[in-house]
Amino acid sequence: MAEEEKEEGKKEEKDSGNKKPSILKNPLLLIGILLVAQIGIAFLMVNVMSNKADEKKTEIKEAKLYENKRGKIIQIEDILVNLKENNKLHYLKLTIGLEIGNSGMEEEIKARESSLKDIVISRITGKRVSDFDSDEEINALKKDLNDRLSKALQSGKLLHLYFSDFIIQ
């Protein structure tokens, strides 16, 4: 019987030696893991915040640059677009002023006037009269058209886009 107790004691020692320590039972290991995780999260947050701040600074610099520059305005006249509202046909007559920063753009705009008109017409076609009720909607359209036309031009980016005629009938 004494031999059996010795054997059982040896088995218990072997079993306890084979067991891996639990993370939850070792507080130092748990604290270390949490500390590393918190440092990683803090690092990511700082990087994300600094990227957003850099983007805002860039946008502000570009806005100031565009405000300080006053370029020549090229008119694109007589753009007519059909609008629908309550099964009635309406039309929108536009004249757009494109403010440019360099003279090379003027030549390109004159040469590509038809394709630029097509971009404007394609963007407005399908809209309703009620889509132009507020200043916010019209300003959003200006920004969208400015972005689309700037992408279409190879010689530079438009400074501003203006509506000199905006007639719905």
FENSUL-V28340 format. One record per pair of residues at least 4 apart in sequence whose ideal C-beta (glycine too) atoms are under 6 Angstrom apart, sorted by sequence separation. I is the first residue (numbers start at 0). J is the second residue. D is the distance in Angstrom with one decimal. If there is no record, write none. Layout:
# FENSUL-V28340
i=I j=J d=D
i=I j=J d=D
This chain:
# FENSUL-V28340
i=104 j=108 d=6.0
i=107 j=111 d=5.9
i=111 j=115 d=5.6
i=117 j=121 d=6.0
i=120 j=124 d=5.9
i=126 j=130 d=4.4
i=134 j=138 d=5.9
i=144 j=148 d=5.9
i=20 j=25 d=5.4
i=84 j=89 d=5.8
i=99 j=104 d=4.0
i=131 j=136 d=5.9
i=22 j=28 d=5.8
i=131 j=137 d=5.9
i=22 j=29 d=5.9
i=82 j=89 d=4.4
i=149 j=156 d=4.5
i=149 j=157 d=4.8
i=81 j=90 d=5.5
i=82 j=91 d=5.5
i=148 j=157 d=5.9
i=79 j=90 d=5.8
i=80 j=91 d=4.7
i=145 j=157 d=5.5
i=79 j=92 d=5.6
i=78 j=93 d=4.2
i=145 j=160 d=4.1
i=144 j=160 d=5.6
i=76 j=94 d=4.8
i=141 j=160 d=5.2
i=75 j=95 d=4.7
i=74 j=96 d=5.6
i=72 j=96 d=4.5
i=73 j=97 d=4.9
i=72 j=98 d=5.1
i=70 j=98 d=5.0
i=71 j=99 d=5.7
i=70 j=99 d=4.8
i=118 j=147 d=5.4
i=70 j=100 d=4.7
i=68 j=100 d=5.9
i=73 j=105 d=5.8
i=115 j=148 d=5.8
i=118 j=151 d=5.9
i=73 j=108 d=5.1
i=78 j=116 d=5.6
i=89 j=128 d=5.2
i=128 j=167 d=5.8
i=80 j=120 d=5.5
i=78 j=119 d=5.6
i=80 j=123 d=4.6
i=84 j=127 d=5.0
i=80 j=124 d=5.9
i=83 j=127 d=5.9
i=84 j=128 d=4.1
i=107 j=152 d=5.9
i=82 j=128 d=5.3
i=107 j=154 d=4.7
i=104 j=154 d=4.8
i=103 j=154 d=4.4
i=104 j=155 d=4.9
i=101 j=155 d=5.5
i=100 j=155 d=5.7
i=100 j=158 d=5.4
i=97 j=157 d=5.4
i=98 j=158 d=4.2
i=98 j=159 d=4.1
i=96 j=161 d=3.9
i=96 j=163 d=5.3
i=94 j=163 d=4.6
i=94 j=164 d=3.8
i=92 j=164 d=6.0
i=92 j=166 d=4.4
i=91 j=167 d=5.3
i=89 j=167 d=6.0
i=90 j=168 d=5.9
i=70 j=158 d=5.2
i=68 j=158 d=5.9
i=65 j=158 d=5.3
